[in-house]
């Protein structure tokens, strides 16, 4: 009974794995209007991530990368995508378009 309660709480809390959290981040650009101006698109992507991301490890990673140099940010994010086992990350594609 106790185990069932713990499982139910985790399900209701939206327990998200690292890979699931990274998928939310990677797929965020696909959930916004591609015709938005770059600044508006960045804001919309951030809003999607904020709404859908619950994994604390990924949240901490995103926060820490925000304070990094662009090169370290790219390397760190690409490493996290690889660790999550994600083969295609639209957010990485967005970054490549801006370069």
GIJO-V65055 format. One record per residue. N is the residue number from 0. PHI is phi as a letter, one per 20 degrees, with the letter a starting at -180 (* if undefined). Layout:
BEGIN
N&PHI / N&PHI
END
This chain:
BEGIN
0&* / 1&f / 2&f / 3&f / 4&f / 5&f / 6&f / 7&f / 8&f / 9&f / 10&f / 11&f / 12&f / 13&m / 14&g / 15&d / 16&f / 17&g / 18&f / 19&f / 20&f / 21&f / 22&f / 23&g / 24&f / 25&f / 26&e / 27&g / 28&f / 29&f / 30&d / 31&c / 32&f / 33&f / 34&e / 35&f / 36&f / 37&g / 38&f / 39&f / 40&f / 41&f / 42&f / 43&f / 44&f / 45&f / 46&f / 47&f / 48&f / 49&g / 50&f / 51&d / 52&e / 53&c / 54&f / 55&f / 56&f / 57&f / 58&g / 59&f / 60&f / 61&f / 62&f / 63&f / 64&f / 65&g / 66&e / 67&e / 68&f / 69&g / 70&f / 71&f / 72&f / 73&f / 74&f / 75&f / 76&f / 77&f / 78&f / 79&f / 80&f / 81&f / 82&g / 83&f / 84&m / 85&e / 86&e / 87&c / 88&c / 89&g / 90&f / 91&f / 92&f / 93&f / 94&f / 95&f / 96&f / 97&f / 98&e
END
